Amino acid sequence: MNQVESSQLILRLQLLQRRLCEMANNLGNLTDPEIVAVSEEADRLIIQLQRLRKEEAEHRKMSMMSDSCSVSVLSASQSSEEVSQQGGTFLMKHS
């Protein structure tokens, strides 16, 4: 996730939250069309922020998977204990 974009979305949401509180206090009617419009804008920003965070989490997960998917080659001189101590464990059963 672009940290700047995320920070801008959070700041905008905080401003909308303050605006909604002020409007609710002044208008006294939460179904007023102005309040509904601001609330819908906040909803759109929340969804956008959630998508960015989901994309970042998926990117992090893929990055971690690619880092842990290095393949070790078992040479004739290495025991299975030596291979499993090198990081990942690869089990193979001979029949």
Biopython code that builds the backbone (N, CA, C, O; Angstrom):
import numpy as np
from Bio.PDB.StructureBuilder import StructureBuilder

atoms = [
    (1, "MET", "N", (0.854, -1.165, 0.000)),
    (1, "MET", "CA", (0.000, 0.000, 0.000)),
    (1, "MET", "C", (0.896, 1.221, 0.000)),
    (1, "MET", "O", (1.901, 1.289, 0.707)),
    (2, "ASN", "N", (0.513, 2.142, -0.783)),
    (2, "ASN", "CA", (1.219, 3.399, -0.805)),
    (2, "ASN", "C", (0.931, 4.122, 0.506)),
    (2, "ASN", "O", (-0.208, 4.509, 0.763)),
    (3, "GLN", "N", (1.949, 4.304, 1.328)),
    (3, "GLN", "CA", (1.785, 4.887, 2.655)),
    (3, "GLN", "C", (1.215, 6.296, 2.585)),
    (3, "GLN", "O", (0.401, 6.679, 3.426)),
    (4, "VAL", "N", (1.637, 7.072, 1.585)),
    (4, "VAL", "CA", (1.137, 8.438, 1.433)),
    (4, "VAL", "C", (-0.353, 8.414, 1.119)),
    (4, "VAL", "O", (-1.132, 9.170, 1.699)),
    (5, "GLU", "N", (-0.738, 7.542, 0.200)),
    (5, "GLU", "CA", (-2.146, 7.441, -0.172)),
    (5, "GLU", "C", (-2.993, 7.015, 1.022)),
    (5, "GLU", "O", (-4.073, 7.561, 1.247)),
    (6, "SER", "N", (-2.510, 6.053, 1.777)),
    (6, "SER", "CA", (-3.221, 5.588, 2.958)),
    (6, "SER", "C", (-3.358, 6.706, 3.986)),
    (6, "SER", "O", (-4.432, 6.896, 4.558)),
    (7, "SER", "N", (-2.290, 7.434, 4.219)),
    (7, "SER", "CA", (-2.327, 8.539, 5.186)),
    (7, "SER", "C", (-3.299, 9.626, 4.754)),
    (7, "SER", "O", (-4.001, 10.206, 5.583)),
    (8, "GLN", "N", (-3.339, 9.904, 3.445)),
    (8, "GLN", "CA", (-4.264, 10.913, 2.931)),
    (8, "GLN", "C", (-5.714, 10.468, 3.111)),
    (8, "GLN", "O", (-6.577, 11.273, 3.462)),
    (9, "LEU", "N", (-5.975, 9.188, 2.870)),
    (9, "LEU", "CA", (-7.329, 8.668, 3.063)),
    (9, "LEU", "C", (-7.750, 8.758, 4.527)),
    (9, "LEU", "O", (-8.881, 9.135, 4.834)),
    (10, "ILE", "N", (-6.845, 8.413, 5.415)),
    (10, "ILE", "CA", (-7.155, 8.462, 6.848)),
    (10, "ILE", "C", (-7.422, 9.895, 7.285)),
    (10, "ILE", "O", (-8.370, 10.154, 8.026)),
    (11, "LEU", "N", (-6.601, 10.813, 6.834)),
    (11, "LEU", "CA", (-6.802, 12.229, 7.170)),
    (11, "LEU", "C", (-8.155, 12.716, 6.651)),
    (11, "LEU", "O", (-8.891, 13.396, 7.366)),
    (12, "ARG", "N", (-8.476, 12.368, 5.415)),
    (12, "ARG", "CA", (-9.760, 12.772, 4.824)),
    (12, "ARG", "C", (-10.919, 12.172, 5.613)),
    (12, "ARG", "O", (-11.924, 12.845, 5.840)),
    (13, "LEU", "N", (-10.793, 10.926, 6.030)),
    (13, "LEU", "CA", (-11.850, 10.299, 6.834)),
    (13, "LEU", "C", (-12.028, 11.000, 8.181)),
    (13, "LEU", "O", (-13.154, 11.182, 8.646)),
    (14, "GLN", "N", (-10.928, 11.389, 8.798)),
    (14, "GLN", "CA", (-11.011, 12.100, 10.074)),
    (14, "GLN", "C", (-11.722, 13.440, 9.901)),
    (14, "GLN", "O", (-12.523, 13.838, 10.747)),
    (15, "LEU", "N", (-11.427, 14.130, 8.805)),
    (15, "LEU", "CA", (-12.098, 15.406, 8.534)),
    (15, "LEU", "C", (-13.596, 15.194, 8.301)),
    (15, "LEU", "O", (-14.421, 15.962, 8.796)),
    (16, "LEU", "N", (-13.935, 14.166, 7.558)),
    (16, "LEU", "CA", (-15.347, 13.873, 7.322)),
    (16, "LEU", "C", (-16.066, 13.502, 8.619)),
    (16, "LEU", "O", (-17.224, 13.867, 8.821)),
    (17, "GLN", "N", (-15.381, 12.783, 9.484)),
    (17, "GLN", "CA", (-15.980, 12.404, 10.770)),
    (17, "GLN", "C", (-16.301, 13.653, 11.595)),
    (17, "GLN", "O", (-17.384, 13.761, 12.171)),
    (18, "ARG", "N", (-15.359, 14.587, 11.648)),
    (18, "ARG", "CA", (-15.611, 15.836, 12.376)),
    (18, "ARG", "C", (-16.775, 16.606, 11.750)),
    (18, "ARG", "O", (-17.632, 17.149, 12.447)),
    (19, "ARG", "N", (-16.778, 16.636, 10.416)),
    (19, "ARG", "CA", (-17.837, 17.349, 9.710)),
    (19, "ARG", "C", (-19.195, 16.705, 10.000)),
    (19, "ARG", "O", (-20.181, 17.408, 10.221)),
    (20, "LEU", "N", (-19.245, 15.384, 9.998)),
    (20, "LEU", "CA", (-20.500, 14.690, 10.296)),
    (20, "LEU", "C", (-20.996, 15.002, 11.707)),
    (20, "LEU", "O", (-22.190, 15.211, 11.921)),
    (21, "CYS", "N", (-20.085, 15.029, 12.650)),
    (21, "CYS", "CA", (-20.471, 15.348, 14.034)),
    (21, "CYS", "C", (-21.031, 16.762, 14.129)),
    (21, "CYS", "O", (-22.057, 16.991, 14.768)),
    (22, "GLU", "N", (-20.351, 17.703, 13.490)),
    (22, "GLU", "CA", (-20.823, 19.101, 13.504)),
    (22, "GLU", "C", (-22.192, 19.218, 12.830)),
    (22, "GLU", "O", (-23.090, 19.889, 13.338)),
    (23, "MET", "N", (-22.337, 18.557, 11.683)),
    (23, "MET", "CA", (-23.608, 18.617, 10.966)),
    (23, "MET", "C", (-24.731, 17.985, 11.783)),
    (23, "MET", "O", (-25.842, 18.513, 11.818)),
    (24, "ALA", "N", (-24.454, 16.873, 12.434)),
    (24, "ALA", "CA", (-25.464, 16.203, 13.251)),
    (24, "ALA", "C", (-25.884, 17.094, 14.409)),
    (24, "ALA", "O", (-27.068, 17.172, 14.740)),
    (25, "ASN", "N", (-24.923, 17.762, 15.022)),
    (25, "ASN", "CA", (-25.250, 18.671, 16.132)),
    (25, "ASN", "C", (-26.061, 19.868, 15.645)),
    (25, "ASN", "O", (-27.002, 20.295, 16.313)),
    (26, "ASN", "N", (-25.698, 20.408, 14.485)),
    (26, "ASN", "CA", (-26.375, 21.595, 13.959)),
    (26, "ASN", "C", (-27.744, 21.279, 13.364)),
    (26, "ASN", "O", (-28.701, 22.023, 13.582)),
    (27, "LEU", "N", (-27.844, 20.193, 12.621)),
    (27, "LEU", "CA", (-29.088, 19.869, 11.935)),
    (27, "LEU", "C", (-30.019, 19.013, 12.790)),
    (27, "LEU", "O", (-31.240, 19.088, 12.660)),
    (28, "GLY", "N", (-29.431, 18.203, 13.659)),
    (28, "GLY", "CA", (-30.232, 17.377, 14.554)),
    (28, "GLY", "C", (-30.999, 16.263, 13.863)),
    (28, "GLY", "O", (-31.841, 15.615, 14.486)),
    (29, "ASN", "N", (-30.723, 16.029, 12.584)),
    (29, "ASN", "CA", (-31.447, 15.003, 11.843)),
    (29, "ASN", "C", (-30.440, 14.192, 11.030)),
    (29, "ASN", "O", (-29.892, 14.685, 10.044)),
    (30, "LEU", "N", (-30.203, 12.978, 11.436)),
    (30, "LEU", "CA", (-29.199, 12.148, 10.768)),
    (30, "LEU", "C", (-29.606, 11.706, 9.368)),
    (30, "LEU", "O", (-28.775, 11.197, 8.617)),
    (31, "THR", "N", (-30.862, 11.891, 9.011)),
    (31, "THR", "CA", (-31.311, 11.526, 7.663)),
    (31, "THR", "C", (-31.342, 12.728, 6.724)),
    (31, "THR", "O", (-31.820, 12.621, 5.594)),
    (32, "ASP", "N", (-30.842, 13.855, 7.177)),
    (32, "ASP", "CA", (-30.752, 15.040, 6.320)),
    (32, "ASP", "C", (-29.913, 14.685, 5.088)),
    (32, "ASP", "O", (-28.880, 14.029, 5.221)),
    (33, "PRO", "N", (-30.338, 15.106, 3.896)),
    (33, "PRO", "CA", (-29.602, 14.762, 2.670)),
    (33, "PRO", "C", (-28.124, 15.157, 2.698)),
    (33, "PRO", "O", (-27.292, 14.448, 2.132)),
    (34, "GLU", "N", (-27.783, 16.271, 3.343)),
    (34, "GLU", "CA", (-26.368, 16.672, 3.437)),
    (34, "GLU", "C", (-25.571, 15.684, 4.275)),
    (34, "GLU", "O", (-24.453, 15.316, 3.914)),
    (35, "ILE", "N", (-26.140, 15.259, 5.381)),
    (35, "ILE", "CA", (-25.466, 14.292, 6.252)),
    (35, "ILE", "C", (-25.324, 12.954, 5.531)),
    (35, "ILE", "O", (-24.274, 12.315, 5.603)),
    (36, "VAL", "N", (-26.365, 12.537, 4.845)),
    (36, "VAL", "CA", (-26.316, 11.277, 4.107)),
    (36, "VAL", "C", (-25.223, 11.331, 3.039)),
    (36, "VAL", "O", (-24.491, 10.359, 2.850)),
    (37, "ALA", "N", (-25.110, 12.465, 2.343)),
    (37, "ALA", "CA", (-24.095, 12.600, 1.286)),
    (37, "ALA", "C", (-22.685, 12.508, 1.860)),
    (37, "ALA", "O", (-21.826, 11.835, 1.291)),
    (38, "VAL", "N", (-22.444, 13.180, 2.983)),
    (38, "VAL", "CA", (-21.125, 13.142, 3.609)),
    (38, "VAL", "C", (-20.839, 11.735, 4.136)),
    (38, "VAL", "O", (-19.713, 11.247, 4.033)),
    (39, "SER", "N", (-21.844, 11.094, 4.691)),
    (39, "SER", "CA", (-21.682, 9.739, 5.196)),
    (39, "SER", "C", (-21.353, 8.767, 4.060)),
    (39, "SER", "O", (-20.518, 7.876, 4.222)),
    (40, "GLU", "N", (-22.006, 8.940, 2.923)),
    (40, "GLU", "CA", (-21.712, 8.081, 1.769)),
    (40, "GLU", "C", (-20.291, 8.313, 1.254)),
    (40, "GLU", "O", (-19.622, 7.369, 0.833)),
    (41, "GLU", "N", (-19.839, 9.545, 1.287)),
    (41, "GLU", "CA", (-18.456, 9.834, 0.884)),
    (41, "GLU", "C", (-17.475, 9.135, 1.828)),
    (41, "GLU", "O", (-16.478, 8.561, 1.390)),
    (42, "ALA", "N", (-17.770, 9.192, 3.115)),
    (42, "ALA", "CA", (-16.923, 8.514, 4.102)),
    (42, "ALA", "C", (-16.917, 6.999, 3.844)),
    (42, "ALA", "O", (-15.874, 6.353, 3.932)),
    (43, "ASP", "N", (-18.076, 6.452, 3.530)),
    (43, "ASP", "CA", (-18.162, 5.016, 3.226)),
    (43, "ASP", "C", (-17.271, 4.649, 2.041)),
    (43, "ASP", "O", (-16.565, 3.642, 2.079)),
    (44, "ARG", "N", (-17.306, 5.466, 0.992)),
    (44, "ARG", "CA", (-16.472, 5.196, -0.183)),
    (44, "ARG", "C", (-14.982, 5.221, 0.172)),
    (44, "ARG", "O", (-14.209, 4.387, -0.299)),
    (45, "LEU", "N", (-14.592, 6.186, 1.006)),
    (45, "LEU", "CA", (-13.193, 6.267, 1.418)),
    (45, "LEU", "C", (-12.788, 5.072, 2.272)),
    (45, "LEU", "O", (-11.675, 4.560, 2.152)),
    (46, "ILE", "N", (-13.692, 4.637, 3.128)),
    (46, "ILE", "CA", (-13.408, 3.462, 3.969)),
    (46, "ILE", "C", (-13.194, 2.228, 3.101)),
    (46, "ILE", "O", (-12.266, 1.454, 3.335)),
    (47, "ILE", "N", (-14.043, 2.044, 2.108)),
    (47, "ILE", "CA", (-13.904, 0.903, 1.203)),
    (47, "ILE", "C", (-12.590, 0.987, 0.442)),
    (47, "ILE", "O", (-11.900, -0.019, 0.275)),
    (48, "GLN", "N", (-12.242, 2.185, -0.019)),
    (48, "GLN", "CA", (-10.982, 2.367, -0.746)),
    (48, "GLN", "C", (-9.788, 2.025, 0.148)),
    (48, "GLN", "O", (-8.847, 1.371, -0.300)),
    (49, "LEU", "N", (-9.822, 2.462, 1.399)),
    (49, "LEU", "CA", (-8.749, 2.172, 2.342)),
    (49, "LEU", "C", (-8.659, 0.679, 2.631)),
    (49, "LEU", "O", (-7.562, 0.128, 2.728)),
    (50, "GLN", "N", (-9.808, 0.025, 2.769)),
    (50, "GLN", "CA", (-9.813, -1.421, 3.008)),
    (50, "GLN", "C", (-9.217, -2.171, 1.822)),
    (50, "GLN", "O", (-8.482, -3.141, 2.009)),
    (51, "ARG", "N", (-9.527, -1.734, 0.609)),
    (51, "ARG", "CA", (-8.956, -2.375, -0.581)),
    (51, "ARG", "C", (-7.444, -2.211, -0.616)),
    (51, "ARG", "O", (-6.720, -3.157, -0.925)),
    (52, "LEU", "N", (-6.963, -1.005, -0.297)),
    (52, "LEU", "CA", (-5.521, -0.774, -0.276)),
    (52, "LEU", "C", (-4.844, -1.672, 0.747)),
    (52, "LEU", "O", (-3.794, -2.253, 0.473)),
    (53, "ARG", "N", (-5.440, -1.784, 1.915)),
    (53, "ARG", "CA", (-4.853, -2.630, 2.959)),
    (53, "ARG", "C", (-4.883, -4.102, 2.575)),
    (53, "ARG", "O", (-3.948, -4.842, 2.880)),
    (54, "LYS", "N", (-5.953, -4.532, 1.907)),
    (54, "LYS", "CA", (-6.039, -5.923, 1.451)),
    (54, "LYS", "C", (-4.958, -6.199, 0.409)),
    (54, "LYS", "O", (-4.290, -7.232, 0.457)),
    (55, "GLU", "N", (-4.789, -5.271, -0.531)),
    (55, "GLU", "CA", (-3.758, -5.437, -1.553)),
    (55, "GLU", "C", (-2.371, -5.500, -0.923)),
    (55, "GLU", "O", (-1.536, -6.304, -1.337)),
    (56, "GLU", "N", (-2.127, -4.663, 0.064)),
    (56, "GLU", "CA", (-0.833, -4.668, 0.737)),
    (56, "GLU", "C", (-0.613, -5.988, 1.467)),
    (56, "GLU", "O", (0.483, -6.547, 1.424)),
    (57, "ALA", "N", (-1.646, -6.484, 2.133)),
    (57, "ALA", "CA", (-1.526, -7.761, 2.852)),
    (57, "ALA", "C", (-1.245, -8.900, 1.872)),
    (57, "ALA", "O", (-0.426, -9.776, 2.150)),
    (58, "GLU", "N", (-1.928, -8.884, 0.725)),
    (58, "GLU", "CA", (-1.688, -9.914, -0.285)),
    (58, "GLU", "C", (-0.276, -9.802, -0.847)),
    (58, "GLU", "O", (0.389, -10.812, -1.079)),
    (59, "HIS", "N", (0.175, -8.578, -1.063)),
    (59, "HIS", "CA", (1.535, -8.361, -1.570)),
    (59, "HIS", "C", (2.564, -8.871, -0.566)),
    (59, "HIS", "O", (3.533, -9.533, -0.939)),
    (60, "ARG", "N", (2.346, -8.557, 0.716)),
    (60, "ARG", "CA", (3.253, -9.025, 1.763)),
    (60, "ARG", "C", (3.263, -10.545, 1.829)),
    (60, "ARG", "O", (4.317, -11.159, 1.991)),
    (61, "LYS", "N", (2.073, -11.154, 1.701)),
    (61, "LYS", "CA", (1.969, -12.611, 1.765)),
    (61, "LYS", "C", (2.722, -13.243, 0.598)),
    (61, "LYS", "O", (3.457, -14.213, 0.782)),
    (62, "MET", "N", (2.539, -12.693, -0.601)),
    (62, "MET", "CA", (3.234, -13.229, -1.779)),
    (62, "MET", "C", (4.748, -13.047, -1.640)),
    (62, "MET", "O", (5.525, -13.921, -2.022)),
    (63, "SER", "N", (5.146, -11.920, -1.096)),
    (63, "SER", "CA", (6.570, -11.658, -0.899)),
    (63, "SER", "C", (7.167, -12.656, 0.089)),
    (63, "SER", "O", (8.265, -13.169, -0.125)),
    (64, "MET", "N", (6.443, -12.926, 1.163)),
    (64, "MET", "CA", (6.926, -13.884, 2.160)),
    (64, "MET", "C", (6.987, -15.284, 1.566)),
    (64, "MET", "O", (7.910, -16.047, 1.851)),
    (65, "MET", "N", (5.996, -15.619, 0.736)),
    (65, "MET", "CA", (5.981, -16.946, 0.116)),
    (65, "MET", "C", (7.148, -17.105, -0.841)),
    (65, "MET", "O", (7.777, -18.163, -0.875)),
    (66, "SER", "N", (7.447, -16.074, -1.618)),
    (66, "SER", "CA", (8.549, -16.195, -2.564)),
    (66, "SER", "C", (9.889, -16.249, -1.836)),
    (66, "SER", "O", (10.827, -16.889, -2.312)),
    (67, "ASP", "N", (9.986, -15.581, -0.683)),
    (67, "ASP", "CA", (11.216, -15.639, 0.104)),
    (67, "ASP", "C", (11.430, -17.017, 0.713)),
    (67, "ASP", "O", (12.567, -17.466, 0.859)),
    (68, "SER", "N", (10.321, -17.698, 1.074)),
    (68, "SER", "CA", (10.450, -18.993, 1.744)),
    (68, "SER", "C", (10.439, -20.167, 0.772)),
    (68, "SER", "O", (10.564, -21.319, 1.188)),
    (69, "CYS", "N", (10.291, -19.887, -0.503)),
    (69, "CYS", "CA", (10.202, -20.962, -1.492)),
    (69, "CYS", "C", (11.534, -21.247, -2.167)),
    (69, "CYS", "O", (11.555, -21.729, -3.300)),
    (70, "SER", "N", (12.629, -20.964, -1.510)),
    (70, "SER", "CA", (13.908, -21.308, -2.107)),
    (70, "SER", "C", (14.071, -22.821, -2.041)),
    (70, "SER", "O", (13.695, -23.445, -1.049)),
    (71, "VAL", "N", (14.616, -23.399, -3.068)),
    (71, "VAL", "CA", (14.724, -24.857, -3.183)),
    (71, "VAL", "C", (16.143, -25.280, -2.854)),
    (71, "VAL", "O", (17.110, -24.714, -3.363)),
    (72, "SER", "N", (16.250, -26.269, -2.006)),
    (72, "SER", "CA", (17.551, -26.849, -1.688)),
    (72, "SER", "C", (17.689, -28.159, -2.440)),
    (72, "SER", "O", (16.738, -28.935, -2.535)),
    (73, "VAL", "N", (18.857, -28.396, -2.965)),
    (73, "VAL", "CA", (19.123, -29.635, -3.681)),
    (73, "VAL", "C", (19.854, -30.565, -2.733)),
    (73, "VAL", "O", (20.864, -30.197, -2.133)),
    (74, "LEU", "N", (19.339, -31.757, -2.609)),
    (74, "LEU", "CA", (19.933, -32.761, -1.733)),
    (74, "LEU", "C", (21.039, -33.477, -2.499)),
    (74, "LEU", "O", (20.787, -34.202, -3.462)),
    (75, "SER", "N", (22.241, -33.258, -2.055)),
    (75, "SER", "CA", (23.350, -33.960, -2.707)),
    (75, "SER", "C", (23.534, -35.313, -2.036)),
    (75, "SER", "O", (23.009, -35.558, -0.950)),
    (76, "ALA", "N", (24.268, -36.168, -2.683)),
    (76, "ALA", "CA", (24.469, -37.519, -2.161)),
    (76, "ALA", "C", (25.171, -37.495, -0.813)),
    (76, "ALA", "O", (25.033, -38.434, -0.030)),
    (77, "SER", "N", (25.926, -36.431, -0.528)),
    (77, "SER", "CA", (26.677, -36.390, 0.723)),
    (77, "SER", "C", (25.885, -35.757, 1.870)),
    (77, "SER", "O", (26.352, -35.751, 3.009)),
    (78, "GLN", "N", (24.697, -35.226, 1.585)),
    (78, "GLN", "CA", (23.921, -34.596, 2.651)),
    (78, "GLN", "C", (22.889, -35.568, 3.205)),
    (78, "GLN", "O", (22.215, -36.288, 2.468)),
    (79, "SER", "N", (22.793, -35.561, 4.525)),
    (79, "SER", "CA", (21.757, -36.374, 5.154)),
    (79, "SER", "C", (20.456, -35.568, 5.181)),
    (79, "SER", "O", (20.468, -34.354, 4.977)),
    (80, "SER", "N", (19.345, -36.246, 5.432)),
    (80, "SER", "CA", (18.059, -35.552, 5.504)),
    (80, "SER", "C", (18.034, -34.556, 6.660)),
    (80, "SER", "O", (17.353, -33.534, 6.577)),
    (81, "GLU", "N", (18.778, -34.844, 7.750)),
    (81, "GLU", "CA", (18.839, -33.922, 8.874)),
    (81, "GLU", "C", (19.519, -32.613, 8.469)),
    (81, "GLU", "O", (19.099, -31.530, 8.877)),
    (82, "GLU", "N", (20.569, -32.730, 7.664)),
    (82, "GLU", "CA", (21.280, -31.536, 7.204)),
    (82, "GLU", "C", (20.383, -30.670, 6.329)),
    (82, "GLU", "O", (20.405, -29.443, 6.435)),
    (83, "VAL", "N", (19.601, -31.300, 5.470)),
    (83, "VAL", "CA", (18.715, -30.553, 4.586)),
    (83, "VAL", "C", (17.639, -29.841, 5.393)),
    (83, "VAL", "O", (17.359, -28.669, 5.140)),
    (84, "SER", "N", (17.023, -30.533, 6.371)),
    (84, "SER", "CA", (15.951, -29.899, 7.133)),
    (84, "SER", "C", (16.478, -28.782, 8.017)),
    (84, "SER", "O", (15.713, -27.895, 8.395)),
    (85, "GLN", "N", (17.748, -28.795, 8.356)),
    (85, "GLN", "CA", (18.331, -27.723, 9.146)),
    (85, "GLN", "C", (18.665, -26.504, 8.300)),
    (85, "GLN", "O", (18.985, -25.450, 8.850)),
    (86, "GLN", "N", (18.598, -26.616, 6.985)),
    (86, "GLN", "CA", (18.926, -25.498, 6.102)),
    (86, "GLN", "C", (17.776, -24.518, 5.950)),
    (86, "GLN", "O", (17.939, -23.525, 5.241)),
    (87, "GLY", "N", (16.666, -24.726, 6.549)),
    (87, "GLY", "CA", (15.565, -23.769, 6.425)),
    (87, "GLY", "C", (14.239, -24.474, 6.368)),
    (87, "GLY", "O", (13.626, -24.727, 7.405)),
    (88, "GLY", "N", (13.785, -24.794, 5.187)),
    (88, "GLY", "CA", (12.512, -25.460, 5.007)),
    (88, "GLY", "C", (12.686, -26.953, 5.134)),
    (88, "GLY", "O", (13.809, -27.454, 5.080)),
    (89, "THR", "N", (11.596, -27.669, 5.301)),
    (89, "THR", "CA", (11.655, -29.120, 5.399)),
    (89, "THR", "C", (10.974, -29.702, 4.178)),
    (89, "THR", "O", (9.843, -29.334, 3.861)),
    (90, "PHE", "N", (11.634, -30.583, 3.510)),
    (90, "PHE", "CA", (11.108, -31.245, 2.333)),
    (90, "PHE", "C", (11.173, -32.729, 2.610)),
    (90, "PHE", "O", (12.252, -33.300, 2.768)),
    (91, "LEU", "N", (9.998, -33.355, 2.668)),
    (91, "LEU", "CA", (9.959, -34.782, 2.989)),
    (91, "LEU", "C", (9.621, -35.567, 1.734)),
    (91, "LEU", "O", (8.726, -35.196, 0.975)),
    (92, "MET", "N", (10.345, -36.651, 1.527)),
    (92, "MET", "CA", (10.079, -37.506, 0.388)),
    (92, "MET", "C", (10.144, -38.949, 0.871)),
    (92, "MET", "O", (11.096, -39.360, 1.534)),
    (93, "LYS", "N", (9.126, -39.694, 0.528)),
    (93, "LYS", "CA", (9.075, -41.102, 0.935)),
    (93, "LYS", "C", (9.343, -41.949, -0.281)),
    (93, "LYS", "O", (8.664, -41.826, -1.301)),
    (94, "HIS", "N", (10.337, -42.811, -0.171)),
    (94, "HIS", "CA", (10.646, -43.734, -1.256)),
    (94, "HIS", "C", (9.840, -45.009, -1.042)),
    (94, "HIS", "O", (9.721, -45.513, 0.075)),
    (95, "SER", "N", (9.287, -45.521, -2.150)),
    (95, "SER", "CA", (8.530, -46.784, -2.001)),
    (95, "SER", "C", (9.176, -47.904, -2.754)),
    (95, "SER", "O", (8.675, -49.029, -2.738)),
]
sb = StructureBuilder()
sb.init_structure("model")
sb.init_model(0)
sb.init_chain("A")
sb.init_seg("    ")
for serial, (resi, resn, name, xyz) in enumerate(atoms, 1):
    if name == "N":
        sb.init_residue(resn, " ", resi, " ")
    sb.init_atom(name, np.array(xyz, "f"), 0.0, 1.0, " ", f" {name:<3s}", serial, name[0])
structure = sb.get_structure()
